[in-house]
């Protein structure tokens, strides 16, 4: 398979059991290069475990995950420098300044011209005035921007985001989404976004995968999901699936 | 899977990045620096004054200059070496930064190399002032041991790293619930490695255990040097041989525990 046809992420019959309980239960999907896909699901649906397996942090019980053609976690060092991750739940060291944190991670990812890259990202993400402040002294919105800067340092071809706008005010959240759109446009990166925010998913994603109890319940474009479920918003579709209304409706029909 | 964690690809740049990360942290926090000096100083003063008292009232063994102070300083190399390694590792868990590192191109071997370097840095920050104080207060010059000190130091550091590597693996696998191990594991070595007394004091069956632990050879070697004025190279070589085995076993255990952490999903949690 040539590089252009290699999926950014390929998940095949993926299973993760914890003490016999399925956190992820036989899911499969392929994300083409340059796509943005939303991963929706309630708490415990298996989104974070799926992302952790894609990142090589968790070993699957069965099935396979590959990123840019490399099997995870076995061949992770072939691709870890080409991917990155952002989540408000994974912090950066609080006592280090923003510049120190970014410079350490830039060196870990073998970024060329580190000072220039940090200055460029800081300007783009409006972080310049905070560069020499301890990361722990920043507001939630500023910390999210720093985490985003860390995730973009190596210009990743595959970017995974776990609730990237959680706990942000609507204005900052909108600002983050705009930056993500810009990044995809400029770099042609593939993104997988786990989120509870339906507006975010509707705005950013051309495809939505909805998980429940470790399985994929539905997988389509936002428009086709709305159409198929006869709903006006993704939130209603999500609630239908989360509460099993779709199944009841099908049974009644 | 262990093969991918134990990969031979090694980047000095990534090691430098991690050393910088810990150096920035130390620089930003004077209590952390003070903590490196405070306890070794207290220990040295306590044992130094005890030695003074016993020297005035004791037999020929304790009259030999510096046996207790030498023992406490070497013990601190062993204990602080492991603690320096483990605390740097724990800092990642306190900061919830471990997942960021484990999903980066940083190899476990580079991570461990950075922790080893930091254990030396932290140890030197603590030990240099304390050895100078020992000279000032008790006229004991650890540096005068010369080449012997290098041999003692190298063997003790190897042991401290082995224990630090093993503890890091347990922390990866079990999360912060295993934190107390990092602070207390070395105390198991305190009675068994005969820091303050000769191995012959132990019951026969415990002497076998003691001679299986590399630091025992160092402390016996120190007593041979201070009491009999003989440098026992044979003891240092035996310590080195045991250290090689211990280091290999600890590295293997670390890789197995890391592999298990990936299976159990504890790399993302790092919590209780």
Interface residues (C-beta under 8 A of the other chain):
Chain A: X16 X18 X23 X48 X49 X52 X55 X56 X57 X58 X59 X73 X74 X75 X76 X77 X80 X81 X84 X85 X90 X91 X92 X93 X94 X95 X96 X97 X100 X103 X104 X105 X107 X108 X109 X110 X134 X150
Chain B: X1 X4 X7 X9 X11 X13 X14 X16 X17 X18 X20 X21 X24 X25 X28 X29 X91 X95 X96 X97 X99 X100 X101 X102 X103 X104 X105 X106 X107 X259 X262 X263 X264 X265 X267 X268
